[in-house]
Structure formats: C-alpha cells, structure tokens
C-alpha cells in the first residue's frame, strides 16, 4: 500500500507574496533508493518519488487519498506571526 504526506507548501526566503500558496500537495513516501552494483548510481524501481499531486483544498487531497487506498498523514501548516510595526521603528535602536 502506498504511503503519502499531505501538506501545504511554505514560501521560500526569496518570495515575498503568498499568492501561489493556496494549494495542497500529496507527496508519496518511497523506500530509500538502492545502489547500482555496476555503476554505483542510485537506482529505484519505485517512481512515485517523482510524483507530486496538487489540489485546491485539503479536503480534495484527503478524498483522493481515500479513494485510491493511500495511507496518508496530514501535516498542518504553521501559523504566521505578524507583528505590527510602524515606519519609525526602522530608525529606533
């Protein structure tokens, strides 16, 4: 049976807006890749590690996982801490 985690991606340090973060992602958890004995490259017969599914809501992602018999774990997003500051705070030590 396939295992997956359902989460809402967080923004990177290079992004200022939150426009593209209204989606939820199913990311499959796969086994560790093995090492090819001939060349020493990493290899795996499980291609689910390359598959990320995007959904508009958490409920749609959970419904998809249940419908397709996928064991899943929902990772809740962290709340943003917004502190109100005034412009003058930039000049106060």
N, C-alpha and C positions, 0 to 999 in steps of 0.2 A: 504494500500500500504506500502511496506517495505521501510525503510529508512536506508541509509548506508553512511559511510565515506570512501573515497579512499585516501590512504596516502602511503608514502614511509617510512619504519621504520628507526629510527636513531639508531646508535650504542650505547651500554651502556658504562659506565665508565670502565668496565672490559675488553673491547675489544679494540684492537689497530688497526686492519685492517678493510678494507671496502669491503672485498670480498663478503660477504653474503648479501649486501645491494643493490643489483641491481633489486629487486623485488618491486612490488606494492601490497598493501593489501586492500581488501574490508572487512570492519568490520561493521556488522549490528548494528544499534542503536535500542535498545529494551526498552520497558517500564520498570519502576522500579519494582523489584520483590515484591510480597506481603508477608505477614507473615502468616504462617500456624497457625490457631487458636488452634489446638490441641497440637502441639509440640513446636510452637514458631519458627520453622525453616523458612528460606527464601524459597519461592517457586514461580514458574512461569510456565505458560503454553507455554511461548514463548522460544523455544530452539535456536533461531537464535543468541543469545548472545554467544553461544559456537562455532560459525562457523566463521572462517576467511578464505577467499579465496585469494590465491596468484597468481599473474600474472607477466609475464616478462616485461610488459610495462604499462604505464599509459593508453595508447590508448586501449589496450586489456581489461583493467578493466572497462573503461568507456563504451566500446562496449558491454560488458557482462551486465552491469547495465541497459543500454538502452534496450537491447534485452529482459531482464527479468522484465521490468517495475519497476525498483528500483529507488526511489528518492535518489540522491546522492549528496555529497559535496566533492570536491577535495581539499585536504589540501596540499599545496605546501611545499616541503622540504626547510629547511633553508640552506643557503649557508655557507660553512665552511670558517672561516677566518684563513688563513695560513700565519703566519709571518715567514719570513726567518731569521734564526739565525745562527751564526757561533758557533763553538765549544768553542771559547774563551769567549762567552757570559755567559757560566756556571760559570766562575770564576771572573767575574766583579760584583762588588756590585751595 
